[in-house]
Amino acid sequence: MGNQDKSAFRGIPIVQSGQKYRTEAGFSAIKNGIKARRDAPELVVGNKPKWLRARMPAGEVFSEVRKTVREHRLSTVCEESMCPNIGECWNHGTATIMVMGSVCTRACRFCAVDTGNPKGWLDHEEPLNTAKAVQLMGLRYVVITSVDRDDLPDGGAAHYAEVVRAIKRLNPDTAVEALTPDFNGVLEHVELVVDSGLEVFAQNVETVERLTHPVRDPRAGYQQTIDVLSHAKKFRPQVLTKTSLMLGLGEKDHEIMEAMDDLREAKVDVLTLGQYLRPTPNHLPIERYVTPEEFEAYRREGLDKGFLEVVAGPLVRSSYRADRVLQKNNVGIAV
């Protein structure tokens, strides 16, 4: 379902990418996160390499998951971030649910999630609704992610932790991965989430150190993310830690290797590598298309450096087939 269709379905007036609109909760937001610019380079379609072609989402299981998402007022990063793997993941009974709303307080230049200031708004029924949805979908593994909520004193950590606890109460056999904000680097807030009963704690470094700005919002930071991941591992060593790098933004090979070294020093267990795809003309341009063979070479380098698993491929996203990541077979991706 396209962005404009989703907005219409939710009762939000149809707006163009980069334009401001008013949400159902009454605050302003910018569609797809980045304001429209008259001088924005044109978004060229139809010239992507053949290995970047994803199947259109369809199937009975996909339809049932989408129905459950709608009925329980859930946001999924699968839809909000225009993920190309939505059909594959939903048909395999895995999903990434986005909590604390679909409007982020940050405006990273790679991300298509809407941005604005929710002014403290939260859906206090969300933990139970999310748990019920996981039960109805019969998920064995669920990824819970969220927008950044810098408008909340704890960045939403307590709410996040309650979502995980609610899922575990209703679905004790379901594994939970939390792909979290950085909570502004406040480690006690990180601990709230890590201590909620989850199996995997993830926070994405997104890109190499040199490109962190302008790729990420100024409030995000390369070292801040690494410190969060490092502390999570020290606080609960049995919890797996995970992060993701997008490639194709202008990074050099030696910078990718340096990022891997920094992450291994922080004891990060799992790394995912995927191709950056420009979501709208207002976002950063693609500097290169990384071939499947190059992704496989990066994967081997990461495994040699000691990661438990490196999932690498053009269409890989941080939560792609997360339930299979510890099978140590690149989740079945063929070069």
C-alpha positions in Angstrom: 0.0 0.0 0.0 1.5 3.3 -1.0 2.1 6.3 1.3 -0.8 8.3 0.0 -3.2 5.3 0.2 -2.1 4.6 3.8 -2.8 8.2 4.8 -6.2 8.1 3.3 -7.0 4.8 5.1 -6.0 6.3 8.4 -8.2 9.4 7.9 -5.2 11.7 7.4 -5.6 14.1 4.5 -3.6 13.0 1.5 -0.4 15.0 1.3 2.7 14.9 -0.9 6.1 13.7 0.3 7.9 16.5 2.1 4.8 18.5 2.9 3.5 19.3 6.4 0.2 17.9 7.6 -1.7 17.6 10.9 -2.0 14.1 12.4 -5.0 12.5 14.0 -3.5 13.3 17.4 -3.4 17.0 16.6 0.2 17.8 16.1 2.1 18.7 12.9 4.4 16.4 11.0 6.3 16.3 7.7 5.4 13.5 5.3 8.4 11.1 4.8 10.5 13.1 7.2 12.4 15.6 5.0 10.9 18.9 3.8 10.5 19.2 0.0 13.1 21.3 -1.8 12.7 22.9 -5.2 16.3 22.1 -6.0 16.1 18.4 -4.9 17.6 16.1 -7.5 15.1 14.1 -9.5 14.3 10.6 -8.2 15.1 8.4 -11.2 13.2 5.1 -11.4 13.6 2.1 -13.6 17.4 2.1 -13.6 18.1 -0.2 -10.6 20.2 -3.3 -11.1 18.2 -6.5 -11.5 19.2 -7.8 -8.1 17.2 -5.0 -6.4 13.9 -6.1 -7.8 11.6 -7.2 -5.0 8.3 -9.1 -5.5 5.0 -7.3 -5.0 3.6 -8.2 -1.6 0.7 -10.7 -1.8 -0.5 -14.0 -0.3 -3.0 -15.2 2.2 -0.8 -14.9 5.2 0.3 -11.4 4.1 -3.3 -10.3 3.9 -4.1 -11.7 7.4 -1.1 -9.9 8.9 -2.1 -6.6 7.3 -5.7 -7.1 8.5 -4.5 -7.6 12.1 -2.2 -4.6 11.9 -5.1 -2.4 10.8 -7.6 -3.7 13.4 -5.2 -3.1 16.3 -4.1 0.4 15.2 -0.5 -0.8 14.8 2.3 0.9 12.9 4.9 -1.3 11.2 8.3 -0.2 10.1 7.7 -2.6 7.2 5.2 -0.1 5.8 6.4 3.2 7.2 9.9 2.7 5.8 8.8 1.3 2.5 10.7 -1.9 3.1 11.0 -4.0 -0.1 10.8 -7.3 1.9 7.4 -6.8 3.5 5.7 -9.6 1.5 8.4 -12.1 2.2 8.6 -11.4 5.9 4.9 -11.2 6.5 4.3 -14.4 4.6 6.8 -16.2 6.8 5.0 -15.1 9.9 7.5 -12.5 11.1 6.8 -8.8 11.4 8.4 -5.6 12.7 6.0 -3.6 14.7 6.7 0.1 15.3 5.5 1.5 18.7 5.1 5.0 20.1 3.4 6.2 16.9 4.6 6.7 13.4 6.0 10.3 13.7 9.7 10.6 14.7 11.2 13.6 16.4 14.3 13.3 14.3 14.9 13.8 10.6 17.6 11.5 9.3 18.2 12.1 5.6 17.9 8.4 4.6 14.7 7.6 6.4 11.1 7.9 5.0 9.3 7.9 8.4 7.3 11.1 9.1 8.9 13.7 11.4 7.4 16.1 13.9 6.9 16.7 17.6 4.3 14.4 19.2 4.4 16.6 22.3 4.3 13.7 24.7 1.4 11.8 23.0 1.4 8.1 23.7 -1.2 5.3 23.2 -1.4 3.7 26.6 -3.4 0.8 25.2 -0.5 0.0 22.8 1.4 -2.6 25.0 -1.7 -4.8 25.3 -2.8 -4.3 21.8 0.6 -5.2 20.5 0.7 -8.3 22.6 -2.7 -9.4 21.3 -1.7 -8.7 17.7 1.4 -10.9 18.2 -0.8 -13.6 19.5 -3.3 -13.4 16.7 -0.5 -13.4 14.1 1.0 -16.5 15.7 4.4 -14.9 15.6 7.3 -17.0 16.8 9.7 -14.0 16.6 8.7 -10.4 16.6 10.9 -7.3 16.2 9.7 -4.2 18.1 11.0 -1.0 16.9 10.1 2.7 17.3 10.5 6.2 16.2 12.7 8.5 18.2 10.8 10.2 20.9 13.0 13.0 22.2 9.8 14.8 23.4 9.5 12.2 26.2 11.7 12.5 29.4 13.0 8.9 29.0 12.8 8.8 25.2 10.0 6.3 25.7 12.1 3.6 27.4 9.5 2.8 30.0 6.7 2.4 27.4 9.0 0.4 25.2 9.8 -2.0 28.1 6.1 -2.4 29.0 5.4 -3.4 25.3 8.0 -6.2 25.6 6.7 -7.3 29.0 3.1 -7.4 27.7 4.2 -9.5 24.7 6.0 -11.9 26.9 3.0 -12.3 29.3 0.7 -13.2 26.5 3.2 -15.0 24.3 5.8 -16.6 26.5 7.3 -18.7 23.7 7.7 -15.7 21.3 11.2 -14.4 21.0 11.4 -10.6 21.1 14.0 -8.4 19.4 14.0 -4.7 20.3 15.4 -2.3 17.6 15.5 0.8 19.7 16.3 4.5 19.5 19.5 5.6 21.2 17.7 7.2 24.1 20.1 10.1 23.8 22.8 7.9 25.2 21.2 7.8 28.7 22.3 4.4 29.8 19.8 3.9 32.6 17.1 4.3 30.0 18.9 1.6 27.8 18.8 -0.6 30.9 15.0 -0.3 31.2 14.6 -1.9 27.8 17.4 -4.5 28.0 15.9 -5.7 31.4 12.4 -6.2 30.0 12.8 -9.9 29.0 13.9 -9.6 25.4 16.3 -11.9 23.6 17.9 -9.4 21.2 18.8 -5.7 21.7 19.5 -3.7 18.5 20.4 -0.2 17.8 21.5 0.8 14.3 24.8 2.6 13.7 23.4 3.1 10.1 26.6 4.3 8.4 30.4 4.7 8.8 31.7 7.3 11.2 32.7 9.9 8.5 29.2 9.9 7.0 27.2 9.9 10.3 26.4 13.5 9.6 24.7 14.4 7.3 23.2 10.9 7.0 21.8 10.9 10.5 20.0 13.5 12.5 22.5 15.8 14.5 21.2 14.3 17.8 22.3 10.9 16.7 26.0 9.8 16.9 28.3 7.1 15.8 30.0 6.7 19.1 26.7 7.3 21.0 25.2 4.2 19.2 28.3 2.1 19.9 28.3 3.1 23.6 24.6 2.1 23.8 25.3 -1.3 22.3 28.4 -1.8 24.5 26.5 -1.0 27.7 23.6 -3.3 26.7 26.0 -6.2 26.4 27.8 -5.4 29.7 24.5 -5.0 31.5 22.9 -8.3 30.3 25.7 -10.4 28.6 23.1 -13.2 27.7 21.2 -10.8 25.5 22.4 -10.7 21.9 23.3 -7.3 20.5 22.8 -6.3 16.9 23.3 -3.4 14.5 23.0 -2.5 10.9 25.0 -0.6 8.2 23.6 0.8 5.0 25.9 0.8 2.0 25.9 2.9 -1.1 26.1 6.3 0.6 29.8 7.0 -0.3 31.6 4.9 2.3 35.0 3.4 1.5 35.9 -0.2 2.1 38.4 0.6 4.8 35.7 2.6 6.6 33.4 -0.4 6.6 36.2 -2.5 8.1 36.9 0.2 10.7 33.2 0.2 11.6 33.2 -3.6 12.0 36.2 -3.4 14.3 34.6 -0.7 16.4 31.4 -2.8 16.7 33.3 -6.0 17.6 35.2 -4.0 20.3 31.8 -3.2 21.7 31.0 -7.0 21.7 28.2 -6.6 19.1 27.0 -10.1 18.1 25.1 -9.6 14.8 25.6 -7.2 11.9 23.4 -6.7 8.9 24.5 -5.0 5.7 22.1 -3.7 3.0 21.8 -1.4 0.1 20.7 2.2 0.8 17.7 3.0 -1.4 16.6 6.6 -1.8 12.9 6.8 -0.7 12.0 10.2 -2.1 13.7 13.0 -4.1 14.2 14.9 -0.8 16.5 12.2 0.6 20.2 11.6 0.1 21.1 10.3 -3.4 22.6 6.8 -3.9 26.3 7.0 -4.5 26.8 3.4 -5.7 25.0 0.1 -6.1 26.8 -2.7 -4.2 26.8 -6.0 -6.0 25.7 -9.3 -4.4 29.3 -10.5 -4.7 30.6 -7.5 -2.8 28.0 -8.1 -0.1 29.2 -11.6 0.2 32.9 -10.5 0.5 31.9 -8.0 3.3 30.0 -10.8 5.0 33.1 -13.0 5.0 35.2 -10.2 6.4 32.7 -9.7 9.2 32.6 -13.4 10.1 36.4 -13.4 10.2 36.3 -10.5 12.6 34.2 -12.6 15.0 30.5 -11.6 14.5 28.2 -14.5 15.3 26.4 -13.7 12.0 26.6 -11.2 9.3 23.5 -11.0 7.1 24.4 -9.2 3.9 22.6 -8.5 0.7 21.2 -5.8 -1.5 17.6 -6.0 0.0 18.7 -6.8 3.5 17.3 -4.5 6.2 18.1 -4.6 9.9 15.2 -6.9 10.8 15.1 -8.9 7.6 14.2 -12.6 8.4 15.5 -11.9 12.0 14.1 -15.2 13.2 16.6 -17.1 11.0 19.7 -15.0 11.7 21.3 -17.4 14.0 21.2 -20.3 11.5 24.5 -18.8 10.3 23.6 -19.2 6.6 23.1 -15.5 5.6 19.3 -16.3 6.1 19.4 -18.3 3.0 20.5 -15.5 0.7 22.2 -16.8 -2.4 24.9 -14.8 -4.2 
